[in-house]
Amino acid sequence: MATMTATTTGAATSSKLPKEKNRFPDIGALRAAIPKHCFQPSAAVSLGYVARDVLLIGSLACAAIAFIPAIPDFTSRAIAWVVYGFIQGLVCTGLWILGHEAGHGAFSKHPRLNDVVGFFAHSSLLVPYFSWKFSHHRHHMYTGHMEKDMAFVPRTRADYLKRTAAVFDMLEDTPAYQLVSLVFHQLFGWLLYLTLNSSAGNGSLQKSSSNILGRSHFAPNSAVFRRSEAPYIVLSDIGICITLLCLYKLSGVLGTSTVLLAYAQPYFWVHHWLIAITYLHHTHVEVPHYDPQSWTFVKGALATVDREFGFVGRHLFHGIIEYHVIHHLFPRIPFYYAEEATEAIKPLLGDLYRRDERSFMGQLWSNYTKCKFVEADKSSPGTLKWVQEVR
């Protein structure tokens, strides 16, 4: 039988764990097991990856704008644009991930350089850099916490049944509804998170807010942020406005349709990959969540799973899919040391380390259609596990 730490057949399973008090190693012990150089990011190496991704993005965009409109056959031209959008979306996701590194301070030892790189990388993709940076740090602080996690808190049985008791009760389990729901989830989940703070825990806000629009990542007075963070939220919005202005000016030169095909397509592909990556890191039948009394930082950090996405994951997505557990434990470790650091702590984690090497996209469909809500695990007080059968 395959284990979660050495998946040979693709199915991830886990063996019996020791008693609760001995299960989770101390964060200091984990840190001591990792070679010290893994905590030393190199500005030169990181900038090299940025230069590579920017060069790829620029080359793809220039080639598409120069050659695709000249293709005489409409069908061939449409196919060429679709292929371009998909490939460009992969590379742009890589640039987003480098901005993510900068936001964590894993890009270099220089905070100002990190913020400059992160600001321009994310603003170019219409991401509010500082807004996301602040909320994402709180996600890392409270990963797996059923109230305070600021990125992804699953529904409980009561929440799920309340929602499905309405109009869509009869449609919930049909493949057609599931497919439409998944497509909506992938295309608009990121926008809903940024504008409404959807999927975040009820206890994650920095102040009370009865207005759902008062939880936006774009509002300086949003309940998502502290008052001292407001100027940075404004700066994030300015970055997005500059990008929109550049796109508007560019459409006057190239035409609106060309700019939409060259920019909007990859933009929505980036949305898809961001949601897929985040969702699958925190959604797996073996990945728990915790109530406030049982949660600890180490428990939460280990409440995620490493997956496999081949060449794309390791080379275009900078290993964020393959080595995410170590990222939650030590987010300042740069991605190019993540594999080494992961191997260093695996002996200490044992069965607490989770890895699933089944098809990444296949698991997106499987988990979305089967992992509907969590409920208390009677064998482990304070732990909530995914339930796959509703009725």
Residue, then its C-alpha position, 0 to 999 in steps of 0.5 A: m500500500a502506498t503511503m502519503t510520504a512515498t506515493t508509488t501508485g498515486a493513491a495517497t493513504s496514511s498509516k496509524l499516527p502516534k498519540e496526539k501529544n507526540r504527533f507534532p514536532d516543535i518548529g525549532a526542531l524542524r528548523a534545526a534539521i534544515p541546512k542553514h543556506c536554505f534560509q538565505p535567498s539570493a537576489a541575483v538568483s531570484l532576479g534571474y528568474v524574474a528576467r527569464d519569466v519577463l523575457l518569456i512573457g514579452s516574447l510570447a506577447c510580441a510574437a502573438i501580436a505580430f503573427i497571429p492577426a496575419i493568419p488568414d483562416f479564422t479557425s486557425r487564427a482562433i486556435a492560435w490565440v487560444v494556444y497562446g492564451f494558455i501558454q502565456g497564462l502558465v508563464c504569467t502564473g510563474l511571474w505571479i508566484l515570484g511576486h508571491e515570493a517577494g511578498h514573503g521576503a523569500f525573494s532576497k534579504h532586502p525588504r525594499l527590493n522585495d516590495v519593488v519586485g512584488f509590486f511591479a510583478h503583481s500590479s502588472l497582473l492586476v493584483p493589489y500587491f500590498s493588500w494581498k501581502f497583508s491578508h496572505h501573511r494572516h493566512h499563513m499565520y492561521t492556516g487550518h484554523m476554522e475561524k481565523d484562516m484568511a484564505f480558505v475555510p471549508r463549509t461545515r455540514a450545517d453550512y453546506l446543508k443550509r445552502t443546498a436546501a435552497v433552489f439548487d438542492m436537486l442540481e447539486d450532485t448532477p455532473a452538469y451542475q458540478l461542471v458549471s460550478l467548477v468553471f465559475h469557481q476557477l474563473f471568478g474565485w480569485l476576483l470574489y476573494l479580492t472583492l468580497n473576502s469570500s472563503a475567509g474565516n469569520g474571525s479573520l477580519q481586523k474589525s467588525s463589518s456588517n457590509i460585505l463590500g467593506r471586506s474588499h482588498f481594494a478598500p483602504n478602510s476595509a475590515v480585512f486590514r488594520r488602519s496603519e495598512a491603509p496607505y499601502i492599500v491605496l498604493s496597491d490600487i494605484g499600481i492596478c490603475i497604472t496597469l489599466l491605463c497602460l492597457y487602455k493606451l495600448s488598445g489605442v495603438l493595437g486595437t481593443s480586440t487584440v489587447l483583450l486577446a493578448y492580455a485578458q486570456p492569460y489573465f483568466w488562465v492565471h485566475h484558474w491556476l491560482i485557485a486550483i493551486t490554493y484549493l488543492h493545497h488545502t483540500h484532500v481527504e486526509v488534510p484536516h482543519y482545526d477548531p480554535q481550541s485545538w489549532t496550533f501553528v505547526k498543526g495548521a502549517l501541516a494541514t496542506v498537501d504537496r502534489e505533482f504537476g510535472f514540468v509545468g509545476r517544477h519549471l514554470f510554477h517554480g515548484i509551488i505545487e510540489y513543495h508547499v508544505i515546507h512553504h507553510l512551515f517556513p515561508r521565507i525559504p526561497f523556492y529553489y531550496a524548497e525541495e532540499a528543505t522538504e527532504a530534510i524535515k520528512p524524517l521528523l514528520g513521518d506520516l504527518y507529511r502528505r504528498d499526492e502524486r495523482s493527476f493534478m487536474g483529475q484531483l481538482w475535479s474529484n475533490y471539488t465534486k466529493c469534498k463538500f464539507v468538514e465535520a468533527d472527527k470523533s477519533s481526534p477531538g478538535t479536528l475536522k475532516w472532509v466528508q465525501e458522502v452527503r447522504 
